Amino acid sequence: MNKNVKQFSLFVVAAIIGSMIGIAVFASVYSNKLKSAYDSGSGNVSKFTVDRITMPTFDFTAIAERITPTVVHVKTKYEAASNNLPFDNPFFEFFDPRSFNVPQEGAGSGVIMTKDGYIVTNNHVVANATQIEVTLSDKRTFNARVIGKDEQTDLALIKIDADDLSYLETANSDDVKVGEWVLALGNPFNLESTITAGIVSAKARSIGILGRGAAVESFIQTDAAVNPGNSGGALVNVDGKLIGINTAIASQTGQYAGYAFAIPSNLVTKVVSDFMKYGKVQRGMLGISISEVTADIMKEAGLDKIKGVYVAEVNDDGAAKDAGIKKGDVITKIGERAVNSVPELQELVSLNRPGDKIQVTVVRKGKEHEFTATLKDMKGNDKIVLDKTDDVKESIQADLEQLSNSELAKLGIENGVRVKSVGNGKFKAAGITKNFIITRIDRKKVYTVQDVYDLLSAADNGVLIEGIEADGSKGYYGFGMQ
């Protein structure tokens, strides 16, 4: 019995020793194989372990220190009436409208563009504001005045009386690459000088927040955290240069959910330049309706693959018609730059002014054609037109407001601007009354309040206004603007 026990014990010890030797040999061989695969750069390494994956790291401290003084906190005040709030928000429906008999306040961000105090922000940050206060990163505060506002790009330029300010240099947003690191700087939830980091998620995004008509949406999408209050703030690259103005987020809650959108710096630079030189945006247009290319359109146009932008309609008095572009053409290039989406085309064209000539390459029935188009504004002018908004406001003596999407749907129309009140001006003399909805001026559709001012300012003499009366009937009014 003892002999058997001894034999069994020896067997167990031998088995343990053998197992240890086997484990050691296996570990040595496996380690050598893994080391060999790693040393040779084999892609199989990731199947064995994640320890060897290297994530890129950056030190943003120097950039943060340099750009922080260039972004400001913008605070605004509005009239007491609820219809003067800067945005529609169903949240307010839970409150007694009488609570709006106190001044309303808003906040956002802005980017200093020049050392003498020109600051770019979003139009929706300062729209309808009766007072604008700017706070610098060093806590100094200034009252600001509006130089120009544009609903179609959601950009505005304001000015403070200051000198020797730090300002942000701009980069060429065409050079921005998907996947590159970016920083977002602004004042979310009134938390001043907040910086977040992320990457560029996509380019030339359109999310339908600026309405239809002449709106330009070609956003840079990023996953850098952006929240209410960041609007008008900076999106910069790792060189600390401006590549976009943070404008919107896609969210079910109204707070950051991973998708933020910025207006590209090339468009910002052009709009700011227009404000400073002309007082308003000078937007060159082709005069076409466009859509994305589908598989059916690809076959119809004779394309070898889905590319370009489809020309759905050509306006009779537009630049495209004059150049020879036709309905059914597919635009594949503007100048030397290929275009493959509606936002891309809108952005490239909007960088030009009325009177500018651009080369447009199209595919028509399988053949490529090139045209030179002399751009026009929305009124058909091919020359720069200075801002006459103040003159028009004084002439018509009427307060106007843009209709919300829900109001448009309820009325069964796609565009329109409501007359809120009428004073002793041309509107009253013509018979236009409160709550009349303007849908067309001189047969051109009206989408925004600025459209009304622009179309009226372009009228040489007589003007025809079409719309809907308060009782739902159609109304037509004609009068002279001179």
Beta strands, then each sheet from edge to edge (+ up, - down):
strand 1: 71-78
strand 2: 104-112
strand 3: 118-122
strand 4: 131-135
strand 5: 141-143
strand 6: 145-150
strand 7: 155-159
strand 8: 181-186
strand 9: 194-205
strand 10: 219-222
strand 11: 234-236
strand 12: 242-249
strand 13: 260-264
strand 14: 288-292
strand 15: 309-314
strand 16: 330-334
strand 17: 337-338
strand 18: 357-364
strand 19: 367-374
strand 20: 398-402
strand 21: 417-422
strand 22: 437-441
strand 23: 444-445
strand 24: 462-468
strand 25: 474-480
sheet 1: 5+ 4- 1+ 2- 3+ 7- 6+
sheet 2: 8+ 9- 10+ 13- 12+ 11- 8+
sheet 3: 14+ 15- 16+ 17-
sheet 4: 14+ 15- 16+ 18- 19+
sheet 5: 20+ 21- 22+ 23-
sheet 6: 20+ 21- 22+ 24- 25+
end
